[in-house]
Amino acid sequence: MLLVLVIAALLSCVAFMTVGARGNWSFVLTLRGGKLAGLALVGIAVAVSTVLFQTLTENRILTPAVMGFDSLYVALQTVLVFALGGQGATLIDPRLRFLGETALLVGAALLLFRWLFDGRRGFHLVILSGLVFGILCRGVAGLLQRILDPNEFAVLQAFMFTRFNVLDTSLLPLAAGIILVCAATAWRLAPALDVMALGRDGAITLGIDYPRMVTVLVAIIAVLVSVSTSLVGPVLFFGVLVSNLAYLALGTDAHRYTLPGTALVAIACLAGGQTVLERGLGYDGTLSVVIEFAGGLVFLILLLRGSRT
């Protein structure tokens, strides 16, 4: 099945690069190649961070998005436009903006995640804290947005929403280095992750340094979520969709299969979905809306199925 997922991801990438291509092939391949690389990097980041988060929480219907990252991202964008104005915000160097947003998101994630996953706080407190944190960020953002000038609010809207089709390719080398290092680190930890999936008591019994592993996993999750959010904006249910599709296809919990399998499913969904929307529907739709709808539907199905068992 892992080979099937590899083939599906490759076919989606080939379709994205070639379907409807006309004219100067060097220009077409350069333009589409940059977008495809961005989609692949975001897919890997979301997939790996989701699998790691589900291992930490021992729950397959959760993603890091439940911790309020989308709300924090919107709050950061709102504060930036409020402080610098719409023109000032757009004039910031994209790489400097990317690094600043990533650093702030990583800092907030490390503080929140490390406090919650210290082994003494329950699962329900994790969820409630994430909801409260998200409500707080939405409240701050909503207050500032009501004060903004309508023209500046129009600029803010361009920053707030998920944007798979307008990736800034100048950020890709930096993002690629960060994401691939984190993914490789997670891959090397696959045997320990299999033990971590047994829960805190089981992991400690089998010799895992649980506090240290939690710190490492929290750091990886925070970096991956922050980088992907800074690249394309907030993504809510995409992780739930691709992780559960991978679990269903692979039929195993071993992280040496689920980590690459989930990444391959994410790449196939993003590349294939963007191909259909751009070439089949003529841009009459937004990939983020379709993905969030499908992911939200999967989330509800899993939630309802779990409540009946």
C-alpha positions as CSV (number, residue, x, y, z in Angstrom):
1,M,0.0,0.0,0.0
2,L,2.9,2.3,0.6
3,L,4.0,1.7,-3.0
4,V,0.5,2.5,-4.2
5,L,0.6,5.8,-2.3
6,V,3.9,6.6,-3.9
7,I,2.4,6.0,-7.3
8,A,-0.7,8.1,-6.5
9,A,1.5,11.0,-5.3
10,L,3.7,10.8,-8.4
11,L,0.8,10.7,-10.8
12,S,-0.8,13.7,-9.0
13,C,2.5,15.6,-9.3
14,V,2.9,14.7,-13.0
15,A,-0.6,15.8,-13.7
16,F,-0.1,19.1,-12.0
17,M,3.1,19.7,-14.1
18,T,1.8,18.7,-17.5
19,V,-2.0,18.9,-17.8
20,G,-3.0,22.0,-19.9
21,A,0.7,23.0,-20.4
22,R,1.3,25.1,-23.5
23,G,3.9,27.4,-24.9
24,N,7.4,27.7,-23.5
25,W,8.0,24.5,-21.4
26,S,10.9,25.9,-19.5
27,F,8.7,28.7,-18.2
28,V,5.7,26.4,-17.5
29,L,7.8,23.9,-15.6
30,T,9.6,26.6,-13.6
31,L,6.3,28.2,-12.6
32,R,4.5,25.0,-11.8
33,G,7.5,23.4,-10.3
34,G,7.8,26.2,-7.6
35,K,4.1,25.8,-6.8
36,L,4.3,22.0,-6.6
37,A,7.3,22.2,-4.3
38,G,5.4,24.5,-2.0
39,L,2.4,22.2,-2.0
40,A,4.6,19.2,-1.3
41,L,6.4,20.9,1.6
42,V,3.1,22.0,3.2
43,G,1.7,18.5,2.8
44,I,4.7,17.0,4.5
45,A,4.6,19.5,7.3
46,V,0.9,19.1,8.0
47,A,1.1,15.3,7.8
48,V,4.1,14.8,10.1
49,S,2.9,17.3,12.7
50,T,-0.6,15.7,12.7
51,V,0.7,12.1,13.2
52,L,3.1,13.3,16.0
53,F,0.3,15.3,17.7
54,Q,-2.1,12.3,17.5
55,T,0.6,10.1,19.0
56,L,1.1,12.5,21.9
57,T,-2.6,12.9,22.6
58,E,-3.4,9.2,21.9
59,N,-6.3,10.4,19.7
60,R,-6.8,10.1,16.0
61,I,-9.3,12.9,15.5
62,L,-7.1,15.7,16.8
63,T,-4.7,18.0,15.0
64,P,-2.5,20.9,16.3
65,A,-5.2,23.2,14.9
66,V,-7.3,22.5,18.0
67,M,-4.7,24.4,20.0
68,G,-5.8,27.7,18.4
69,F,-3.0,28.1,15.9
70,D,-5.4,29.5,13.2
71,S,-6.7,32.1,15.6
72,L,-3.1,33.0,16.7
73,Y,-2.1,33.4,13.1
74,V,-5.0,35.7,12.3
75,A,-4.3,37.7,15.5
76,L,-0.7,38.1,14.5
77,Q,-1.7,39.3,11.0
78,T,-4.2,41.7,12.5
79,V,-1.8,43.2,15.0
80,L,0.8,43.6,12.2
81,V,-1.6,45.5,9.9
82,F,-3.0,47.5,12.8
83,A,0.5,48.6,13.9
84,L,2.1,49.2,10.5
85,G,-0.9,49.9,8.3
86,G,-1.8,48.0,5.2
87,Q,1.0,49.5,3.0
88,G,3.6,49.1,5.7
89,A,2.7,45.4,6.2
90,T,2.9,44.7,2.4
91,L,6.3,46.4,2.1
92,I,8.0,44.0,4.7
93,D,10.5,41.7,3.0
94,P,8.7,38.3,2.6
95,R,11.6,36.3,4.1
96,L,11.8,38.6,7.2
97,R,8.0,38.4,7.6
98,F,8.2,34.6,7.3
99,L,10.9,34.3,9.9
100,G,9.2,36.6,12.3
101,E,5.8,34.9,12.0
102,T,7.5,31.5,12.4
103,A,9.4,32.5,15.4
104,L,6.4,34.0,17.2
105,L,4.2,30.9,16.4
106,V,7.0,28.5,17.5
107,G,7.4,30.5,20.8
108,A,3.7,30.4,21.5
109,A,3.5,26.7,20.6
110,L,6.4,25.7,22.8
111,L,5.0,27.6,25.8
112,L,1.5,26.2,25.4
113,F,2.4,22.6,24.4
114,R,5.2,22.1,26.9
115,W,2.9,23.3,29.8
116,L,0.1,21.0,28.7
117,F,2.1,17.9,28.0
118,D,4.1,17.7,31.1
119,G,2.5,14.5,32.2
120,R,0.4,15.9,35.0
121,R,-2.5,17.4,33.0
122,G,-5.3,15.5,31.5
123,F,-6.4,15.2,27.9
124,H,-9.5,17.3,28.5
125,L,-7.5,20.1,29.9
126,V,-5.4,20.1,26.7
127,I,-8.6,20.5,24.5
128,L,-10.2,23.1,26.8
129,S,-6.9,25.2,26.9
130,G,-6.7,25.1,23.2
131,L,-10.3,26.3,22.8
132,V,-9.8,29.1,25.3
133,F,-6.5,30.2,23.7
134,G,-8.3,30.3,20.3
135,I,-11.2,32.3,21.7
136,L,-8.8,34.8,23.3
137,C,-6.9,35.3,20.0
138,R,-10.1,35.6,18.0
139,G,-11.4,38.2,20.5
140,V,-8.2,40.3,20.2
141,A,-8.3,40.0,16.4
142,G,-12.0,40.9,16.2
143,L,-11.5,44.0,18.3
144,L,-8.7,45.3,16.2
145,Q,-10.4,44.5,12.9
146,R,-13.4,46.7,13.9
147,I,-11.0,49.6,14.5
148,L,-9.2,49.2,11.2
149,D,-9.8,51.4,8.2
150,P,-11.8,49.5,5.5
151,N,-8.8,49.7,3.0
152,E,-6.4,48.3,5.6
153,F,-8.9,45.6,6.4
154,A,-9.0,44.6,2.7
155,V,-5.2,44.2,2.9
156,L,-5.6,42.1,6.0
157,Q,-8.0,39.7,4.3
158,A,-5.4,38.8,1.8
159,F,-3.2,37.6,4.7
160,M,-5.8,35.8,6.8
161,F,-7.0,33.0,4.5
162,T,-5.4,29.8,3.3
163,R,-3.7,30.4,-0.1
164,F,-2.4,27.2,-1.8
165,N,-2.3,28.9,-5.2
166,V,-0.2,32.0,-4.4
167,L,2.8,30.5,-2.6
168,D,5.8,32.8,-2.3
169,T,8.5,30.7,-4.0
170,S,11.3,32.8,-2.6
171,L,10.5,31.3,0.8
172,L,10.8,27.7,-0.3
173,P,14.5,27.0,0.2
174,L,14.4,28.2,3.8
175,A,11.1,26.4,4.5
176,A,12.4,23.2,2.7
177,G,15.4,23.0,5.0
178,I,13.4,23.4,8.1
179,I,10.6,21.0,7.2
180,L,12.9,18.3,5.8
181,V,15.1,18.4,8.9
182,C,12.1,18.0,11.2
183,A,10.6,15.2,9.1
184,A,13.9,13.4,9.0
185,T,14.2,13.7,12.8
186,A,10.7,12.3,13.3
187,W,11.5,9.4,11.0
188,R,14.6,8.5,13.1
189,L,12.4,8.5,16.2
190,A,9.8,6.1,14.6
191,P,10.6,3.2,17.0
192,A,10.4,5.4,20.0
193,L,7.1,6.9,18.7
194,D,5.6,3.4,18.5
195,V,6.3,3.0,22.2
196,M,5.0,6.5,22.9
197,A,1.7,5.5,21.3
198,L,1.2,3.1,24.3
199,G,0.7,6.1,26.6
200,R,2.8,7.7,29.3
201,D,2.8,4.8,31.7
202,G,3.6,2.2,29.1
203,A,6.4,4.3,27.5
204,I,8.1,4.9,30.9
205,T,7.8,1.2,31.7
206,L,9.5,0.3,28.5
207,G,12.4,2.6,29.2
208,I,11.4,5.8,27.2
209,D,12.6,9.1,28.7
210,Y,9.0,10.5,28.5
211,P,9.7,14.1,29.5
212,R,12.6,14.4,27.0
213,M,10.6,12.8,24.2
214,V,7.6,15.1,24.9
215,T,9.9,18.1,24.6
216,V,11.4,16.9,21.3
217,L,8.0,16.1,19.8
218,V,6.5,19.3,20.9
219,A,9.4,21.2,19.4
220,I,9.0,19.4,16.1
221,I,5.3,19.9,16.0
222,A,5.6,23.6,16.8
223,V,8.1,24.2,14.1
224,L,6.3,22.3,11.4
225,V,2.9,23.9,12.2
226,S,4.4,27.3,12.4
227,V,6.3,27.0,9.0
228,S,3.3,25.6,7.2
229,T,1.0,28.3,8.6
230,S,3.4,31.0,7.7
231,L,3.6,29.7,4.1
232,V,-0.1,29.2,3.3
233,G,-2.1,30.3,6.3
234,P,-4.2,28.4,8.8
235,V,-5.3,24.8,7.9
236,L,-7.9,23.3,10.2
237,F,-9.0,19.8,9.3
238,F,-6.6,18.8,6.5
239,G,-4.4,16.8,8.9
240,V,-7.4,14.8,10.2
241,L,-8.3,14.0,6.6
242,V,-4.9,12.8,5.3
243,S,-3.9,11.0,8.5
244,N,-7.0,8.9,8.7
245,L,-6.9,8.1,5.0
246,A,-3.4,6.9,5.5
247,Y,-4.3,4.8,8.6
248,L,-7.1,3.3,6.6
249,A,-5.0,2.5,3.6
250,L,-1.9,1.2,5.4
251,G,-3.7,-0.8,8.1
252,T,-0.9,-0.4,10.6
253,D,0.1,1.9,13.5
254,A,3.9,1.6,12.9
255,H,5.3,5.1,12.4
256,R,7.9,4.0,9.9
257,Y,4.9,3.5,7.6
258,T,2.3,6.1,8.8
259,L,4.7,9.0,8.7
260,P,5.7,8.7,5.0
261,G,2.2,7.3,4.1
262,T,0.4,10.3,5.5
263,A,2.9,12.7,3.8
264,L,2.2,10.9,0.4
265,V,-1.6,11.1,0.9
266,A,-1.2,14.9,1.7
267,I,0.9,15.5,-1.4
268,A,-1.5,13.5,-3.6
269,C,-4.5,15.5,-2.2
270,L,-2.9,18.9,-2.6
271,A,-1.4,18.3,-6.1
272,G,-4.4,16.4,-7.4
273,G,-6.9,18.8,-6.0
274,Q,-5.1,21.9,-7.3
275,T,-4.8,20.3,-10.7
276,V,-8.6,19.6,-10.8
277,L,-9.4,23.2,-9.7
278,E,-7.0,24.9,-12.0
279,R,-7.2,22.8,-15.2
280,G,-10.6,21.2,-14.8
281,L,-12.7,23.9,-13.3
282,G,-10.8,26.9,-14.5
283,Y,-10.0,28.3,-11.0
284,D,-13.8,28.3,-10.2
285,G,-13.2,27.2,-6.7
286,T,-10.7,27.3,-3.8
287,L,-8.8,24.2,-2.8
288,S,-8.7,25.2,0.9
289,V,-12.5,25.3,1.0
290,V,-12.8,21.8,-0.5
291,I,-10.2,20.4,1.8
292,E,-11.6,21.9,4.9
293,F,-15.1,20.7,4.0
294,A,-13.8,17.1,3.4
295,G,-11.7,17.2,6.5
296,G,-14.5,18.6,8.7
297,L,-16.8,15.8,7.3
298,V,-14.3,13.1,8.2
299,F,-13.8,14.7,11.6
300,L,-17.6,14.5,12.3
301,I,-17.8,10.9,11.0
302,L,-15.0,9.8,13.3
303,L,-16.5,11.7,16.2
304,L,-19.9,10.1,15.7
305,R,-18.5,6.7,15.2
306,G,-16.4,7.0,18.3
307,S,-19.4,8.1,20.4
308,R,-21.3,4.9,19.4
309,T,-18.5,2.5,20.4
